[in-house]
């Protein structure tokens, strides 16, 4: 997918194939900028405020957050877009483009739809009730391979146990737990956030979630680099990988950041019609971002480090340093 002609190297970028919250409305970047400002206040307005955009795509979120920051905050902000694909032309020069997150972060590390693209192995129960790895060819053809053993079997037993019923599937999320823990642990003071379409132990789908996306449509997950390959994230398992994290929905998080979808007063229509139309458009965008059966149902994994919870005001994890 990241090869010379792979899906993520194409000129149109991910936005040419699917919409994330970042692409749906600039209000999402506004909300993240508000979160960064809250973190800034809790940190006592440090001389350098980090904002790290994991899996930055073409830098849309990093650019939107930088544009939404107050001038004084922007002057102290060190914005880094972390992405394997090359830097897009025309990106704001103030945004650093890097292949890995910095070793230490004081501020906000934000991973929007990153973990769903971290590769995982699929497992399936065979006719004898044995959980086996699913092997796949380049053309998408599948077969069952060796039994799942060791740490992967332990992960399934803890987070996604499969009954002895033929055809039931799971995705082994252990690699995602590891990369989340590695990235989030780089926050020395501040907050780490992962946002993704997710499930928890009570809502595991019986046949897994592995799928592909191409040109705005769901497609077979063929590993030839021509489409996006993705699977929902077991965010509860990721949360347990580091202490002090909590889960909420995007709807809850954005409401806490002032993005509610409330319609403007009808009185504004007659008093200031142009302003009313703009406010109505923003309300429609906010409604899409917070819809419970859509983007609003995404999971937010929030881990404060050395500061109170910037969404609720609760106490965060102790500074690991």
Helices and strands as residue ranges (DSSP letters): G 7-9, G 14-16, H 21-24, H 26-42, E 49-54, H 60-68, H 71-76, E 77-82, E 95-98, E 105-112, G 115-117, E 121-125, E 131-136, E 142-147, H 150-159, E 169-172, H 174-184, E 187-196, E 198-199, G 201-203, E 211-214, E 217-219, E 228-230, E 233-234, H 235-241, E 245-249, H 250-256, H 267-271, H 273-290, G 295-297, E 299-305
